[in-house]
């Protein structure tokens, strides 16, 4: 979850992110999740007159916020970060010195009732980060089967009462469409609230809302698709820094970094091949250090930062293995 200066908070793990990217004054960097520009502005402040920042975000409001940055070193492109190669091509950028991904939903999105992300605020049940395409959360729960709802809520929300929630949604929609956030929150609370959760500090609807948001925005698919594509755009020595906010995202990042830093470049077809490890293609990535988490002081200033995890990897001089990035399809989740 990303927070921004206009909400009274600095971006999560800001100093750590800049340090992780090992910035060069004249380097080219991509903020692939612009939000309201906290990280991008910090990058611009740290670069020299010949440095460059390309920002990407799928949110129309992020595009509006980017318009306030009047800096010739800055370029914004609206799109999904898995579309980054296509977005960079018209800019004449072949490779970059670093990419930052700050995953998840941003504070401005959560705090805007009309976006439908929050179970605490009454609003239309939308949840799309890019409101120009795709179905809303209301449309999804109106057409999904009980089985599909159960799978999404269980797998993306890690909700152990997923089937009960799915059945409650199906029963409620027979009476009237579930069109608002509080309607859905009430349905979930009725299905879950009387059971022993062991986590009473969390709203009963939190896991279901997370699950639907991930499904509507194809968040895990985006991360899985983007990581190999972004690695391919890194110059030798370039850094890929990823901030995750829940275990599902972090698991994908951790697995990708682990695979891409192995001698076979993570290609599962080579794992059982009768080839000596020394003869395998060298790895295209090198993992740098352990996962970085916010300090106690940052969490005290911004409680929403408590679940953030930053992982960093560096592009080696070795070529990408044959079949990249298709060798990773379907293997990261």
Secondary structure by P-SEA (a helix, b strand, c coil): ccccccccccccaaaaaaaaacccccbbbbcccccccaaaaaaaaaccccbbbbbbbccaaaaaaaaacccccbbbbbcccccccccccccccccccbbbbbccccccccccccccccccccccccccccccccccaaaaaacccaaaaaaaaaacccccaaaaaaaaaaaaaaacccccaaaaaaaaaaacccccccccccccaaaaaaaaaaaaaaaaaaaaacaaaaaaaccccbbbbbbbccaaaaaaaaaaaaaaacccccccccccccccccccccccbbbcccbbbbcaaaaaaccccccbbbbbbbbcccccccccccccccccc
